Amino acid sequence: MRCGVSLHRDGAGIVARCREYPACEGRGATAEEAVERLRASLLFWLEACPCDTTTDAGLVLDIVHDGTRRA
């Protein structure tokens, strides 16, 4: 399963969101930390949902928008 991830700055931190599952998000001091927390949020949701059997090894997070980079 692939999910498109958007990264945005929120104050001093980074927020990672998945467009396929808008209720899930991850927050962290770095993009890596935010994406890892998003992964944990998605896995928790997917494991609780009886409609999907996706496991950690099958979950791929692709950064499709990185709003954390300054021009």
Backbone as JSON Lines, residues from 0, in Angstrom:
{"i":0,"aa":"M","n":[0.84,-1.17,0.0],"ca":[0.0,0.0,0.0],"c":[0.89,1.24,0.0]}
{"i":1,"aa":"R","n":[0.57,2.18,-0.88],"ca":[1.34,3.43,-0.97],"c":[0.45,4.58,-0.52]}
{"i":2,"aa":"C","n":[1.05,5.52,0.19],"ca":[0.35,6.72,0.64],"c":[1.18,7.94,0.26]}
{"i":3,"aa":"G","n":[0.52,8.95,-0.29],"ca":[1.19,10.21,-0.59],"c":[1.24,11.08,0.65]}
{"i":4,"aa":"V","n":[2.41,11.57,0.99],"ca":[2.61,12.35,2.22],"c":[2.95,13.79,1.89]}
{"i":5,"aa":"S","n":[2.3,14.7,2.61],"ca":[2.62,16.13,2.51],"c":[3.25,16.56,3.82]}
{"i":6,"aa":"L","n":[4.32,17.35,3.71],"ca":[5.0,17.89,4.89],"c":[4.79,19.4,4.95]}
{"i":7,"aa":"H","n":[4.48,19.91,6.13],"ca":[4.27,21.34,6.32],"c":[4.88,21.77,7.64]}
{"i":8,"aa":"R","n":[5.34,23.0,7.7],"ca":[5.81,23.57,8.96],"c":[4.62,24.01,9.79]}
{"i":9,"aa":"D","n":[4.73,23.81,11.09],"ca":[3.72,24.27,12.04],"c":[4.47,24.81,13.24]}
{"i":10,"aa":"G","n":[4.7,26.1,13.26],"ca":[5.53,26.68,14.32],"c":[6.95,26.19,14.15]}
{"i":11,"aa":"A","n":[7.5,25.62,15.21],"ca":[8.87,25.12,15.16],"c":[8.94,23.67,14.7]}
{"i":12,"aa":"G","n":[7.78,23.03,14.48],"ca":[7.77,21.61,14.13],"c":[7.32,21.35,12.7]}
{"i":13,"aa":"I","n":[7.25,20.07,12.37],"ca":[6.85,19.6,11.05],"c":[5.61,18.72,11.22]}
{"i":14,"aa":"V","n":[4.66,18.86,10.3],"ca":[3.46,18.03,10.29],"c":[3.47,17.2,9.01]}
{"i":15,"aa":"A","n":[3.26,15.9,9.14],"ca":[3.15,14.99,7.99],"c":[1.72,14.49,7.92]}
{"i":16,"aa":"R","n":[1.13,14.59,6.73],"ca":[-0.24,14.13,6.52],"c":[-0.29,13.25,5.28]}
{"i":17,"aa":"C","n":[-1.2,12.29,5.31],"ca":[-1.39,11.36,4.21],"c":[-2.72,11.68,3.53]}
{"i":18,"aa":"R","n":[-2.69,11.98,2.24],"ca":[-3.92,12.38,1.55],"c":[-4.95,11.25,1.5]}
{"i":19,"aa":"E","n":[-4.5,10.01,1.51],"ca":[-5.44,8.88,1.47],"c":[-6.17,8.67,2.8]}
{"i":20,"aa":"Y","n":[-5.55,9.11,3.89],"ca":[-6.13,8.97,5.23],"c":[-6.0,10.31,5.95]}
{"i":21,"aa":"P","n":[-6.85,11.29,5.63],"ca":[-6.68,12.65,6.14],"c":[-6.81,12.79,7.66]}
{"i":22,"aa":"A","n":[-7.4,11.81,8.33],"ca":[-7.53,11.89,9.78],"c":[-6.22,11.53,10.49]}
{"i":23,"aa":"C","n":[-5.29,10.92,9.77],"ca":[-4.01,10.52,10.37],"c":[-2.96,11.6,10.11]}
{"i":24,"aa":"E","n":[-2.16,11.88,11.12],"ca":[-1.05,12.82,10.95],"c":[0.06,12.48,11.92]}
{"i":25,"aa":"G","n":[1.23,12.99,11.63],"ca":[2.38,12.83,12.51],"c":[3.04,14.19,12.69]}
{"i":26,"aa":"R","n":[3.49,14.46,13.89],"ca":[4.17,15.72,14.19],"c":[5.52,15.42,14.81]}
{"i":27,"aa":"G","n":[6.52,16.23,14.45],"ca":[7.84,16.04,15.02],"c":[8.72,17.25,14.79]}
{"i":28,"aa":"A","n":[9.88,17.22,15.41],"ca":[10.85,18.31,15.26],"c":[11.52,18.28,13.9]}
{"i":29,"aa":"T","n":[11.58,17.08,13.29],"ca":[12.19,16.91,11.96],"c":[11.19,16.23,11.04]}
{"i":30,"aa":"A","n":[11.44,16.29,9.74],"ca":[10.58,15.6,8.78],"c":[10.6,14.1,9.02]}
{"i":31,"aa":"E","n":[11.75,13.55,9.31],"ca":[11.87,12.11,9.56],"c":[11.02,11.68,10.76]}
{"i":32,"aa":"E","n":[11.07,12.47,11.83],"ca":[10.29,12.16,13.03],"c":[8.8,12.27,12.73]}
{"i":33,"aa":"A","n":[8.39,13.29,12.0],"ca":[6.98,13.46,11.65],"c":[6.48,12.31,10.79]}
{"i":34,"aa":"V","n":[7.28,11.87,9.81],"ca":[6.88,10.76,8.93],"c":[6.8,9.46,9.74]}
{"i":35,"aa":"E","n":[7.73,9.24,10.65],"ca":[7.7,8.03,11.47],"c":[6.45,8.01,12.36]}
{"i":36,"aa":"R","n":[6.09,9.17,12.91],"ca":[4.87,9.24,13.72],"c":[3.61,9.09,12.86]}
{"i":37,"aa":"L","n":[3.65,9.59,11.63],"ca":[2.53,9.36,10.71],"c":[2.4,7.87,10.43]}
{"i":38,"aa":"R","n":[3.51,7.2,10.19],"ca":[3.49,5.75,9.95],"c":[2.84,5.02,11.13]}
{"i":39,"aa":"A","n":[3.2,5.4,12.35],"ca":[2.62,4.77,13.53],"c":[1.11,5.03,13.6]}
{"i":40,"aa":"S","n":[0.7,6.25,13.28],"ca":[-0.72,6.59,13.28],"c":[-1.48,5.78,12.24]}
{"i":41,"aa":"L","n":[-0.92,5.68,11.04],"ca":[-1.57,4.9,9.98],"c":[-1.66,3.43,10.34]}
{"i":42,"aa":"L","n":[-0.59,2.87,10.87],"ca":[-0.61,1.45,11.25],"c":[-1.64,1.19,12.33]}
{"i":43,"aa":"F","n":[-1.74,2.09,13.3],"ca":[-2.74,1.94,14.36],"c":[-4.14,1.93,13.75]}
{"i":44,"aa":"W","n":[-4.4,2.89,12.85],"ca":[-5.71,2.97,12.23],"c":[-6.0,1.74,11.39]}
{"i":45,"aa":"L","n":[-5.04,1.32,10.57],"ca":[-5.24,0.17,9.68],"c":[-5.43,-1.13,10.45]}
{"i":46,"aa":"E","n":[-4.72,-1.29,11.56],"ca":[-4.87,-2.51,12.36],"c":[-6.21,-2.54,13.07]}
{"i":47,"aa":"A","n":[-6.76,-1.36,13.4],"ca":[-8.05,-1.29,14.07],"c":[-9.21,-1.46,13.08]}
{"i":48,"aa":"C","n":[-8.95,-1.23,11.8],"ca":[-9.98,-1.31,10.77],"c":[-10.09,-2.75,10.26]}
{"i":49,"aa":"P","n":[-11.26,-3.38,10.38],"ca":[-11.41,-4.76,9.9],"c":[-11.39,-4.88,8.38]}
{"i":50,"aa":"C","n":[-11.43,-3.75,7.67],"ca":[-11.5,-3.79,6.22],"c":[-10.14,-3.9,5.54]}
{"i":51,"aa":"D","n":[-9.05,-3.82,6.29],"ca":[-7.73,-3.81,5.67],"c":[-6.77,-4.64,6.51]}
{"i":52,"aa":"T","n":[-5.86,-5.34,5.84],"ca":[-4.9,-6.17,6.56],"c":[-3.47,-5.72,6.3]}
{"i":53,"aa":"T","n":[-3.27,-4.47,5.92],"ca":[-1.95,-3.95,5.62],"c":[-1.05,-4.02,6.85]}
{"i":54,"aa":"T","n":[0.18,-4.48,6.64],"ca":[1.15,-4.52,7.73],"c":[2.23,-3.49,7.48]}
{"i":55,"aa":"D","n":[3.08,-3.28,8.47],"ca":[4.15,-2.29,8.4],"c":[5.03,-2.49,7.17]}
{"i":56,"aa":"A","n":[5.38,-3.72,6.87],"ca":[6.29,-3.99,5.75],"c":[5.67,-3.59,4.4]}
{"i":57,"aa":"G","n":[4.34,-3.59,4.3],"ca":[3.69,-3.26,3.05],"c":[3.29,-1.8,2.91]}
{"i":58,"aa":"L","n":[3.56,-0.99,3.91],"ca":[3.17,0.42,3.89],"c":[4.33,1.27,3.42]}
{"i":59,"aa":"V","n":[4.15,1.95,2.28],"ca":[5.17,2.81,1.7],"c":[4.66,4.24,1.72]}
{"i":60,"aa":"L","n":[5.45,5.14,2.32],"ca":[5.07,6.55,2.39],"c":[5.93,7.33,1.42]}
{"i":61,"aa":"D","n":[5.3,7.92,0.4],"ca":[6.0,8.73,-0.61],"c":[5.77,10.2,-0.3]}
{"i":62,"aa":"I","n":[6.85,10.98,-0.19],"ca":[6.72,12.42,0.0],"c":[6.33,13.03,-1.35]}
{"i":63,"aa":"V","n":[5.11,13.57,-1.43],"ca":[4.63,14.15,-2.68],"c":[4.64,15.68,-2.63]}
{"i":64,"aa":"H","n":[4.72,16.23,-1.43],"ca":[4.81,17.68,-1.27],"c":[5.61,17.96,-0.02]}
{"i":65,"aa":"D","n":[6.65,18.77,-0.17],"ca":[7.49,19.13,0.98],"c":[7.45,20.65,1.15]}
{"i":66,"aa":"G","n":[6.52,21.09,2.0],"ca":[6.37,22.52,2.27],"c":[7.29,23.0,3.37]}
{"i":67,"aa":"T","n":[8.26,22.18,3.77],"ca":[9.17,22.57,4.85],"c":[10.42,23.25,4.32]}
{"i":68,"aa":"R","n":[10.66,23.14,3.03],"ca":[11.88,23.73,2.44],"c":[11.66,25.21,2.16]}
{"i":69,"aa":"R","n":[12.62,25.98,2.52],"ca":[12.53,27.42,2.31],"c":[13.2,27.78,0.99]}
{"i":70,"aa":"A","n":[12.58,28.7,0.3],"ca":[13.11,29.11,-1.01],"c":[14.34,29.97,-0.9]}
